Amino acid sequence: MTSIRSILVDGVAEPVGSVLARARRTTGQLSAAGAQRGSLALGGAVELLADRGFGPARALGAGRDEIAPFTAGSAFAVDGVFANREAAAATGGPSLAMAVEMTRNPGRPGAPIPVLTPHLPADAEAGALAATWLGHASVLVEIDGVRVLTDPVFSRRCSPSQTVGPRRMHEVPVPVGALPPIDVVLISHDHYDHLDVETIDALATLHPQAQFVVPTGVQAHLLSWGIGPRRIHAADWYERVTLDIAGTQLRFHAVAARHFSGRGMIRNLTQWVSWAVVGPEHRFFFSGDTGFTERYAETGDLLGPFDLSIIAIGAYDAAWADIHVTPEEALSVHHLINPGAAGESLLLPIHWGTFNLAPHSWSDPVQRLLSAAGTAGVRVVVPRPGGTADVLKRSGTAFDDPTWWEHCA
């Protein structure tokens, strides 16, 4: 006798739950097929526009099909999509009210931001350990005679278009063409405020010796922009890239960050990382973008402590607490990666002051960081854009005027 929980399908009794599951699968397959056709059509249109020199289309970078071969072997991608190891908090995300609030530009400074022109002669050798903040997450690090440039964004806007999108609030301290020879360009993830096609183009052309170290999948973007494959080196979480630069070996360890990725309508097709950079004599940590996670203690235990911690402190909000640390959480990350030595490692805050990306005030990130760091006994240097810190000597223009930001608040 057929139970009430079964129905007749093609003369065969099948449980209702199985039928519903099969229907969902069929619907999902149809939806996926439709989405794939739409994606292919959109991808073809974008590729055509990019090939014809339409800037915003080219800025999108590689599409899903171009990225997939580079991420297929990743242990951290499921069906080509990456995810954080931590469960997402139920925050609800940005609201319409927040969107309206952002139109008021709450994160703009009250006075012009002073910008220094860094002294970076092209014929000078790179130092033992120095850092020049060029705005947002762009830092020129000199480590053991090698120059590493992090997340370079020198364009007017961090957007696929230079007509719309977040606009920088201070001038670029130095153009790409005036930089000394760059050995390594280090990328944390593929968001527009960390990976800028115009800057990458300029670096590739004007610094032909530069190598590009990127997270898994991001190499597809660089290849689509014409960067030669021999210049690109990719790593997934817990992997490393080792480069020999004029006889100096640097190791770039890809550390699991807590963030997301994406340059178009589909998110998380490429990996996002923090980097631990280890030279023969010194080492530094570069957070890129991240939310807080206790797992940074693994990095401290395995690779720390670091001489220099470069950690994001801005663009936070309760609506996206998972993916951007607060200033206090940034200080906690500094402690985790420098076990027993947080007071000796110099903390250089980034990801604040250049682009208005969150509803907090312009000075809130650095004000909160300095307050918490003072209590914890951590040495923090807050350069003006273009300011240089000699990390070992604790000297340089980055230390000249520690209260400069107060005049811009």
N, C-alpha and C positions, 0 to 999 in steps of 0.2 A: 504494500500500500504506500503511495506517495505521500510524504509528510507535507505539512503546511509550509515547512521551511525549504521545500523544493519546488521547482517548476519544470515543465516539460520543454526541452529545447531539442528540436530535431528528433523527437521520439525518444530522447534519453533524459531520465531524471537527473537534474543537476542542482546542487545546493544553491539557494538564492545568493548567498554570500559570494560564491564562485562566479555566478553570472554577473553580479554587480562589479566584482573585481575585474572580470574580463571586459565588461563594458567600459570601466574606467581606463583599462589599458588601451582599448581600441580608441577611445576618445583622446587619450594622451598621445597615442601614436599619430592620430590624425592632426591633432594640434601641433605636435612636434614637426610633422611633415610640412604643415602650413607655415609654421615658424621658420623651418629650414628654407623653404622656398622664398619666404619674405626676406630672410637673412641673406640668402644668396643673391636675390635681386638687389637688395640694399648694398651688399658688399660689392657687387659688380658696378653699381652706380658710383659708389665712393671711390673704387679703384680707377674708374674712368676719369672722374674729376681730379683725382690725385695725379694721374698720368698726364693730364692736361695742365697741371701746374696750379690747381685751385688749392690755395694754402690750407684752409681749414680741413679739407678732405685729406690732404697729405699728413697733416698734423695728427690725425686719428691713429696713424701707424698701421700695424698689421691687423688683419681680421682673424676671426676664429680659426679658419682653415689654415692660415699661415702660421699661427701660433701653435696649433695642436701637435705637429711633429716634435716640437722642442719640449713639450710638457708631458707627452704620452708615457714616458718612463718614470714620472715622478710618483713617489710613494704618498705624496700629500695632495694629489689631484684625483678627484673622482669624476669620471666622465669629462675630464678636461677642466674641471672647476676646483679651485683651491678654497680652503676654509681655515679659520683659526682653530687652534686646539682647544681654546676655552669656549664654553657655552656663551652665547650672546645674551646680554641682559635685555629685559623687556622694557625698553625705554620709549618706544613709539616713534622715534626718529624726529626729524625737523617738522615743525608745524607751519601752517599758513601764517600764524601770528609772528613766528620767527622770521619768515621770509619778508614780511612787512617791516619788521624791526631792522633787518639787515639793509633795507633801502635807506635807512637813516645814517648808515655808515658809523655805527657805534664804535668801531675799532680804529678810527682815524685819530692821529695825534692832534694836540692842541696847538702845536707850533711846528715849523719846518724841522725835519730830521737832519742833523749835521752828518755829512758824508766826508770821509777822508779819502785821499788818493794814496793808496798804499805804495810803499817804496819796494818795488819788485823788479830790479834790473835783470834784463834777459841774460846777461853774461855772468851773473852771480850764481854760485853753487847753492843748492838747496841746503837748508840748515838741518841741525840734528833733530829738533822738534819745535815747530812753530805753527801757528794757525792764524789765518787772516779771514775774518768774517766778511763775506761779500753780500750778505742779505739773505733772509729766509733760511733755507737749508744749504746754501752754497758756501762752502768753506774751502780755502786753499790750505792744505796741510803739507808741511815739509817734515818728512820723517826719514831719518838716517840717509839724507842726501837725495831723497826721491820726492817728487811733487805729486800729490794726490788731490784732485778736485772733486768735491762731493756735490751731488745733485745740482748741477749748474743750470740756473735759470736766469738769463740776462735780458730776456725780452720785457717789453713794457707791461704785458699782461700774461697771467698764467691761465691760458685758455687756448682752445684750438683756433680762435680768431683773435687778432690784435685790434678788433673793433669793439668787441664786447668781452665781458669777463672781468675778474678781479684785477685791478690796476695797481702797480707798485706805488708805494707811498714815499719812496726816496729814489734818487738816481742810482744807477749801477756805479759802484766805486771805480771800476776799471773795465774797459771793453775787452772782449775776448782777444782781439789782436794785440793788446798791450800786456797781456799776461806773459810771464816767463814761460819757457818750455814746460808743458804739462806732460807728465809721464803716464798717469793713470786717471781716468774719469770713472768715478765710483757712483753707481746708481742704486738707490734703495727700493724703488718701485716706479710704476709707470704713470702716476697721476701728473697732471699738467704742471703743478707747482714744484715738481721734482724732476720731470723729464720734458725738456722743451726742444722741439725740433729745430728751431732756428739756432739755438745755442749749440746743439749737437752738430749741426751742419758746419757752423763756424769753427768749432773745435777740431772737427775731423779734417777740415781744409787747412787751417792755420797752424795746427799742431799735429803734423802727420805721424809723429812718433808716438802719439798718445794711444794707449790701450784702454779698452772699455770693459769694466767689470760690472756685471749686471745679475739680477736674479733670474732664475729659470723662466723662460718664456719671453722676457724683455728683449732678448737678442733678436726676436722676429721684428720688433719695431725698428731697431737699428739697421737690420738688413734691408727693410723696406725703404729706408731713407738713404741707402747707398753706402753704408759703412761696410768695409771689407770683412769677410768672416774671420780672417786671421787676426783681426784687431779686437775681436769680441770674445770675452770669457765669461761663462755663466755658471752659477752655482745655485743649488737648492738648499733648503734648510739642512744644517749639519754637514754641508759640504764645504770645500774651500778651493780657492784659486791661488796658485803659487806663480809668481812672476819674478823673473830675473831682470832687473833694470840696471844696466851698466855695471853688473857685478854685484849688485845689492839685491838680496832675495826678500820679497815681501809676501806674506801669507794673508789672504783675505778670507776670513771665516764667515760664512753666511749664518747669521743667528736668527732664530725664529722670532719674528715680531708679531704684534697683534694689530692687524689693520685690514686693508682690502686693496683691490686694484681695479683698474679699468679706465679706458679712454673713450669708450663709446657707450652703447646701450646695454652691453653685456658686461657684468662685473666678474672679477676674480679669475680671469683666464691666464693671468701671469702671477708669479709669486711676489711676495713682499718680504723684505728682510731688514734687519739691522746688520751692521758689519763690525767685526773685530779685526783690526788691521795690526799685524805683528811683524815688526822688523827685527834686524839682528840686535839692536840695542834698545829700541823703544816700541811702544804700542799705544794705539788709540781706539776708542769705541765711537761709532757713529750710529745713532739710533734710527735715522730716517724718521718715518712716521710710525707711531705705535701707541696702543693703549697699554695700561699697566698689566703686567703679569709677573707673578712670583718666579716664573721660569727663567728670568734673567739671572737668577742665582746660579743656574747651570753654567752660564757664560763666565760668571765671576770665578767659579770653582775651577773651570777648565782652562780659562785663558787670562783671567785677571790676576792681579789688579792692573789697571791701565794708568799710564802717565797723564792721559787726556781723555775726558769724557765729553763728547759732543752730543747733547741731548735736546730733543724738541720740548718746548715748554708752552707753546701757544696753540690757538685754534681749538680749544676745548669747550665742551658744553655738556650738560647733563643729558641732552638728547642723543649724544653719540659718545657716551663715556667709555665705551669699549675700545674705541679706535684712536683716541687722543688723550695722552696723559695730562693731568693738571700739573702746575708747577711743583706742588708737593709730591705728586707721584713721580715726577722726573727726578726729584731728589732721592726718592726711594730706589729708583732704578740705579742711580749713581752708587748708592750704598750696596746694592745687590751685586753689581759688577766689579766692585772694589772691596772685597771682603777684608775687613781689618785695616783698610788703607784709604777709606773715603776722605779722610782729612788731608792726605798727601796728594791725591789725584786732583788735577785742576778741572773744574766743570765749566764748559763753554755752552751757554744756552743758545739754541737756534729755533727756527720756525716761529718767529714772533716779529712784529714791528715792520714787516715789509709789505705783506698783503693782508687785506681785511677779510678774514675767512670765518669769523665767529662773532657772536654778539658781545663778548667781553670787551672792556675798554682797552685802549692801546697799551697802556702801561701796566695793566693788571698782572700779566704773566711774570714780568721781571720783578715787580714789587713783591708779589707773593713768594717768588723763588728766593729772593735775597733775605726776606724775613725768616723763612724756614731754614735756609742755609746758615744764617748767623747763629741760630739756636743750636744747629747740629754741628757747627764747627767745620763746615765745608767751604773751601776757597772757590769762589765764583768770579769769573771775569766777564764783564758785559761790554764788549767793544762797540764803538760806533761803527756803522757800516764802513768797511775799509780799514778798520783797526787791526793791528797785528799783535799777537801775543807770543813772545818767546817763552815757551812753556817751562823750560828748564831754569832759566834765569828769573822768571816771573817779572819780565820787563817788556817794554814796547808800548806803542801807541794805544793798545787795548787797555792798558792800565792807567793812562794819563789822566782821565777824567771819569771816575767811577760813577758820578752822579749826573752825567750828561742827559740821561733819559728823563730825569725829573723835570727838566726845562721843556720837554716836549709833551708831557702828560696833559 
